[in-house]
Amino acid sequence: MALVEWMTHVGHCYAVSVTRPPDGLLRELIADGQPRTHRPWKKIIVVVEGIYSMEGEICELPTIVSICKKYKALCLVEMDMIGWFRWWHDDTLVAYVYLDEAHSIGAIGKTGRGVCELLGVDAADVDIMMGTFTKSFGSCGGYIAGSKELIQYLKYTCPAHLYATSISPPAAQQIISAIKVIIGEDGSTQGAKKLAQIRDNSNYFRSELHKMGFEVLGDEDSPVMPIMLYNPAKIPAFSRECLKHKVAVVVVAFPATPLLLARVRICISAAHTREDMVKALTVISEVGDLVGVKYFPAQIKTPQLNEGRAKVD
């Protein structure tokens, strides 16, 4: 099953954004060819994310990479989309994998290396890796890792590189220091503890939301968890009522989501204490009752402070 979120074609390149393995879709595209002319595609780009920012689901990267190899397609795990389509005009370039680690780098995997480490995908099967330094690393900017030819091309032609300023030395040092802490090169176990904590926090928060009767999307261990509101009229009510209780939530609506699939997106971090989460859950539960967005029978009335604590020693 393939869910297509958007698609576009540039010259002889076809890009498809999917949230599930695109086996049937790729077969259809290869068989049909280009619109009107039905000439064969020279490049097919499958666009996925490591963790989907609006669904909280972890992509099935091993299956997607396998399918892309099968059809000799380009598996693109999209991150921020900064004008890379120009690069694909070179007809000598055929198939690549592009990995978006916006919400997964530094948050999942045994040493925080993201979805490849978590799912056992060889990084050599990913031609381009892209991520942000603004989340797990607490700095600014982002990164692109790929072949020498690709990086050189981007340096010469990418507007985001040509017209932007370089990362400041303090911001760069923050990134380097954060990486060392996460992977344990600082000589401590702080990174491993943080990874265990964010996993425990995420699973605890999601579990409590489910017990309260909310419809929550996403996979286990994912720190992104959308609470479905559906009705657009409930968006401002939910947000403002939470804010009255000193809890700020991010609400997402059209055009970021389909019109009738409005949601609240919760992003959990390792820095959240159990007390923080219990307070937030209590407020969210009360507001959920007030606004009427608990679509399932509740199993509990209030979260317990001493349940489900992480063991990170």
Salt bridges, closest charged atoms under 4 A:
ASP23 OD1 - ARG27 NH2 3.46
ASP23 OD2 - LYS70 NZ 3.91
GLU55 OE2 - ARG263 NH1 3.26
GLU57 OE1 - ARG20 NH1 3.24
GLU60 OE2 - ARG20 NE 3.63
ASP91 OD2 - LYS42 NZ 3.58
ASP91 OD1 - LYS43 NZ 3.74
ASP125 OD1 - LYS69 NZ 3.07
ASP200 OD2 - ARG274 NH2 2.91
GLU208 OE2 - LYS211 NZ 3.79
GLU241 OE2 - LYS244 NZ 3.14
GLU275 OE2 - ARG309 NH2 3.72
ASP289 OD1 - LYS294 NZ 3.13
